[in-house]
Every structure is written in C-alpha cells, then in structure tokens.
Amino acid sequence: MSACCTPGRGCTGHRPAASGLLPLPTVRKAPPAHPLVELPGGTFRMGDSFGEGYPADREGPVREVTVAPFAIDATAVTNARYAAFVEATGYRTDAERFGSSFVFHLLLHPAAERHVLGRVPQAPWWLGVSGAAWHSPEGPGSGVEDRADHPVVHISHDDALAYCAWAGVRLPTEAEWEYAARGGLDGARYPWGDDFTPDGREMCNTWIGTFPHISERPGGRVGTVPVTAYEPNGYGLHNTSGNVWEWCADPWDEEGRERVIRGGSHLCHVSYCNRYRVAARSHNTPDSSTGHGGFRVARSLALPEGPVPA
C-alpha cells in the first residue's frame, strides 16, 4: 500500500546517482522569523485506537508517550517561504539535482507530456516527470506564482533538513507530530473527532470522487489548497489530515533507510488508503519527492521546573 501513497525515487527505473544532503551555500539573506505554536508537552496516548490501520504500518499498540515542551508550525511550509529560502541560499532540491520527481497523472501540465519518464507499476497514476520540482510542480510549463500560500511540494527529507538549517528550526519527531495533530483530543480518529464529516462539514482536503480518475469537486479540482484552509484543530494547527504528507525526523526502520511521513494528502481516499487518520503513518526514502509531499517545522523549548504535566 505504501507505493500508492508515496512513490519512491527509482519506482520508474529512473534513478541517477545517490544525492545525499549537500551543505548549504553561503547564505545571502537571513531567514525571517518563524512564528510557531508553543505546546506544553506531556503524556498522551499514541497510536490507532480503532484497529483501522494497515498492519505493516505498525500504528499500534496504543501506548502512552511523553513529549517535552516544544513549538510547532500551525501550517506546512508554503511556496512563499521555500522561495525565500532558495533566494537566500541558492539551494537546489533533490528533484532538481536528480532531474525529475513524481506528478499525479491528472495534474500533469499539457506542456510536460513529452517529459514523462514512466509510470509507477504498482500505482500508474504516478508519473515520473523530468523537470518537475517545487517551482514547477506539474512539470515544465507549470508554476507556483498563484500558489504562494499553498504548501511547497516535491520536497525530499534532505530538502526539508536544509530549510530547517537555514531557518533555525527542525523537523518534528513523530511523537511530537501526533501529539500536536491531535489538538488535545484523546484517541480520536481525526484532529477534530471521530466523525469524518461532522454535521456534513468537509474538514480536510482529501479525494472526493472515484479515485484515481474522477474528481467530484467543483470543476473537477485536484491538488493542494492554501495551508490555512479548513478549520484548525484544538491547538490551532491546520491540515494535519490531508493536503500534503509531512516529513518527520524519525527513521522508519532500524536500518534508517527511510523516514516517517504523516498526515495523508489530497489524494487519500477510503477506497484504497485511509491514511488521513491522525494515527496513520507511512514512509519514503529521504531523497524521494512527490507532488503531494511537504513538511512543517518545529523547535524545542526549555523544560519547565518540576515534572512534565500529564
């Protein structure tokens, strides 16, 4: 199931030499302040309380986990923020250095059709596209000029770490991510409760229609929405379900070959993948990038005196 959610580099047989995280170029411009939501930390129940996860994803058992005080961004990093980072450092993402990234088939720009390198065998709706990157998310001919407030995509784990080094922040741990995504709710399915559409309200950006060919959104809309779209959770965080997958700091396995991603994306649909639940988790290699993969940032806070509050 992981390939359909997050294709990794090499799925189409197009994989140049390994990238590796490169040092940042000389910074030409200091980063802006990164306003974050400060959370007290404490002990919470982490994991799938309903037995709805895929066994291979290891969402359970539910266990008590304690996190120290930390701060986390209310939103995923936007195109505007990532553009400021690139302008200040000259950084080139893994997608740019490899020369390609993965684009959802209905989002491919018409001018990019001749740049398709192949399809992912297990998930043919994913296309390897030459020239796809954060600034051209649907391939050559596309752009993000009208999407400054959308989450940046086609970002590898390495790219996220590079941004964090520049901005003086870090990626959240998986436990921090779930603690924050729950918004104070104990064991709930979603950041807002157990009902996916309470009182008929749409709460997150996931697929509506017949996946992967028919979108029933107005005008057949497919893709990301602004990072502040939809109601925030109890801690003020937006879109911890749907919109884009978000990198965490943790390795997925003991070998450390892959990294954890959280939150699901605008392509999640109950017919094949219910990973938009708050306990859901998936993974990808740190050099991989996709048109539905981004990140949000965090920062440690000073520990309070005395025991961590429950």
C-alpha positions in Angstrom: 0.0 0.0 0.0 2.9 2.4 0.6 3.8 2.8 -3.1 0.3 4.0 -4.0 0.6 6.7 -1.3 4.2 7.8 -1.7 6.2 6.6 -4.7 9.9 6.5 -4.0 12.7 7.5 -6.3 13.5 4.7 -8.6 9.9 3.4 -9.0 10.0 4.2 -12.7 13.6 2.8 -13.1 14.9 6.4 -13.4 17.4 6.9 -10.6 20.6 8.7 -11.1 23.5 8.6 -8.6 22.5 9.0 -5.0 22.0 12.6 -3.9 23.0 12.9 -0.2 22.4 16.1 1.8 24.6 18.8 0.5 25.9 21.6 2.6 24.0 24.9 2.3 25.5 27.5 0.0 26.7 30.8 1.5 23.6 32.5 3.0 22.9 35.7 1.2 19.9 36.7 3.2 18.9 35.9 6.8 15.7 33.9 7.3 12.6 35.6 8.6 11.2 34.8 12.0 9.2 31.6 12.1 6.1 32.0 14.3 5.3 28.7 16.0 2.6 27.4 18.3 4.1 26.6 21.7 2.8 23.4 23.3 3.5 22.3 26.9 4.2 18.7 26.1 3.1 15.9 28.5 1.9 12.3 28.2 -0.7 11.3 25.6 -2.0 8.0 24.1 -0.3 7.5 20.7 -1.5 5.1 18.1 -4.6 3.7 16.4 -7.4 3.2 19.0 -9.8 1.7 16.4 -7.7 -1.1 14.7 -8.1 0.6 11.3 -4.5 0.9 10.3 -2.6 -1.4 8.0 -0.6 -4.0 10.0 2.6 -3.2 8.1 2.4 0.4 9.2 2.8 -0.5 12.9 0.3 2.1 14.2 -0.3 0.1 17.3 -0.4 -0.9 20.0 -1.8 2.3 21.6 0.8 3.3 24.2 1.5 6.3 26.5 4.2 8.6 25.2 5.6 11.6 26.8 6.9 14.6 24.9 8.8 17.6 26.3 7.6 21.1 25.6 8.1 22.2 22.0 6.8 24.6 19.4 5.4 23.6 16.0 4.2 25.5 12.9 0.5 26.0 12.6 0.8 25.2 8.9 3.0 23.4 6.5 5.8 25.4 4.9 4.5 27.4 2.0 5.8 28.0 -1.5 6.5 31.6 -0.5 8.6 30.6 2.5 10.5 28.0 0.5 11.1 30.5 -2.3 12.7 32.9 0.3 15.0 30.1 1.4 16.1 29.3 -2.2 16.6 33.0 -2.9 18.7 33.4 0.2 20.9 30.3 -0.3 20.8 29.2 -3.9 19.8 25.8 -2.7 18.8 23.2 -5.3 16.4 20.5 -4.3 16.9 16.7 -4.8 14.2 16.9 -7.5 16.3 19.5 -9.4 19.5 17.6 -8.9 18.0 14.3 -9.9 16.2 16.0 -12.8 12.8 14.5 -12.0 10.0 14.0 -9.5 6.6 12.3 -9.3 3.4 14.0 -10.6 -0.2 12.8 -10.2 -1.5 12.0 -13.7 -4.5 14.4 -13.6 -2.2 17.3 -12.6 0.3 16.9 -15.4 0.8 20.2 -17.3 0.0 19.8 -21.0 3.4 21.1 -21.9 5.0 18.4 -19.7 3.5 15.4 -21.6 6.7 14.9 -23.5 8.7 14.9 -20.3 7.1 11.8 -18.8 9.7 9.2 -18.0 7.4 6.4 -17.0 4.6 5.3 -14.6 4.9 3.6 -11.2 4.0 0.0 -11.9 2.1 -0.5 -8.6 0.4 2.9 -8.9 0.1 4.0 -12.6 -1.5 7.3 -11.6 2.0 8.4 -10.5 4.2 9.7 -13.4 7.9 10.2 -13.2 8.3 13.6 -14.9 11.6 15.3 -16.0 11.7 18.9 -14.8 9.1 18.5 -12.1 10.2 20.3 -8.9 8.9 22.7 -6.2 8.7 25.6 -8.6 7.2 23.6 -11.4 5.0 21.1 -9.5 3.1 19.8 -12.5 6.2 19.6 -14.7 7.7 22.0 -17.2 5.2 24.8 -18.1 3.7 24.9 -14.6 4.5 27.3 -11.8 3.5 28.4 -8.3 3.1 32.2 -8.8 -0.6 32.0 -7.9 0.0 29.5 -5.1 2.3 31.4 -2.7 0.1 30.3 0.3 -0.1 26.6 -0.8 2.3 24.0 0.8 5.5 23.6 -1.0 5.7 20.1 -2.6 8.3 17.9 -4.3 10.4 18.3 -1.2 12.6 15.4 0.0 13.6 14.8 3.6 17.0 16.2 2.7 15.5 19.3 1.3 13.4 19.8 4.4 16.5 19.5 6.6 18.3 22.0 4.5 15.5 24.5 5.0 15.4 23.8 8.7 19.2 24.5 9.0 18.7 27.9 7.4 15.6 28.8 9.4 16.9 27.7 12.8 14.2 25.1 13.3 14.0 21.3 12.9 11.6 18.6 11.8 9.2 17.4 14.5 9.6 13.9 15.9 6.8 11.5 15.0 5.6 11.7 18.6 5.6 15.5 18.6 3.7 15.5 15.3 0.9 13.2 16.5 0.7 15.0 19.9 0.2 18.3 18.1 -2.0 16.9 15.3 -4.5 15.5 17.9 -5.1 19.0 19.2 -5.7 17.8 22.7 -8.2 15.1 21.8 -7.6 11.7 23.4 -7.6 8.7 21.0 -9.7 10.4 18.3 -9.7 9.3 14.7 -9.1 12.7 13.3 -7.8 16.1 14.6 -11.5 17.2 15.1 -13.1 14.0 16.4 -14.3 10.6 15.3 -16.8 11.6 12.5 -15.1 12.3 9.2 -17.8 14.9 8.2 -19.4 16.2 11.4 -22.8 17.7 10.5 -21.9 17.2 6.9 -19.0 19.6 7.0 -15.8 18.9 5.0 -12.9 19.1 7.4 -9.8 18.3 5.3 -8.5 18.1 1.7 -8.8 14.5 0.6 -10.1 12.9 -2.6 -13.8 13.2 -3.4 -15.0 11.1 -6.2 -13.8 7.8 -7.8 -10.0 7.5 -7.3 -7.8 8.0 -9.3 -9.7 9.1 -12.4 -12.8 11.2 -11.4 -12.8 14.1 -9.0 -16.3 15.3 -7.9 -15.1 18.6 -6.6 -16.3 21.7 -8.3 -14.7 21.9 -11.7 -13.0 18.6 -11.1 -10.5 20.3 -8.9 -7.5 18.3 -7.9 -4.4 19.3 -5.8 -3.4 21.3 -2.8 -5.3 24.1 -1.1 -3.9 27.0 1.0 -2.2 25.9 4.2 -4.8 27.7 6.3 -7.8 26.1 4.5 -10.2 24.3 6.8 -10.7 24.7 10.5 -7.7 24.4 12.8 -7.5 21.7 15.5 -7.7 22.4 19.2 -4.0 23.6 19.2 -4.5 25.9 16.2 -2.8 23.6 13.7 -4.2 23.5 10.1 -4.3 20.5 7.8 -2.8 17.7 9.9 -5.1 15.5 7.9 -4.9 15.7 4.1 -3.4 18.3 1.8 0.2 17.1 1.9 2.2 14.4 3.6 4.7 15.9 6.1 8.2 14.6 6.9 9.1 13.7 10.5 12.6 13.4 11.9 12.3 9.7 12.8 13.7 6.8 10.8 11.0 4.3 9.6 13.1 1.2 10.2 16.1 0.1 12.2 18.4 0.4 9.2 17.4 4.1 8.9 17.0 3.8 5.1 13.6 5.6 5.1 11.9 8.4 7.0 8.4 8.6 8.5 5.8 10.8 6.9 2.5 11.8 8.5 -0.9 13.3 7.7 -2.0 11.9 4.4 -2.7 14.1 1.4 -5.3 15.4 -1.1 -5.0 12.0 -2.8 -6.1 9.9 0.1 -9.4 8.0 -0.4 -11.1 5.4 1.7 -11.4 3.1 -1.4 -7.7 2.4 -1.3 -5.9 4.3 1.6 -7.3 5.6 4.8 -4.0 7.2 6.0 -5.7 10.6 6.6 -6.4 9.4 10.2 -4.4 11.1 12.8 -2.6 7.9 13.9 -1.8 6.8 10.3 1.8 6.8 9.2 3.8 5.9 6.1 7.4 6.3 4.8 9.7 7.1 2.0 13.4 7.3 1.2 15.0 10.6 2.3 15.9 11.5 -1.3 12.4 11.0 -2.7 10.0 13.7 -3.6 6.4 13.8 -4.8 3.7 16.3 -5.8 1.9 15.7 -2.5 4.8 15.7 -0.1 5.8 18.7 2.0 6.7 19.4 5.7 6.1 21.6 8.7 8.8 22.6 11.2 9.3 22.6 15.0 11.6 23.9 17.7 12.5 22.6 21.2 11.5 24.7 24.2 13.1 24.9 27.6 12.0 22.3 30.1 9.8 23.6 32.9 10.9 23.0 36.5 9.3 20.0 38.1 7.5 17.1 36.5 6.2 17.3 32.9 2.4 17.8 33.1 0.1 15.0 32.1 
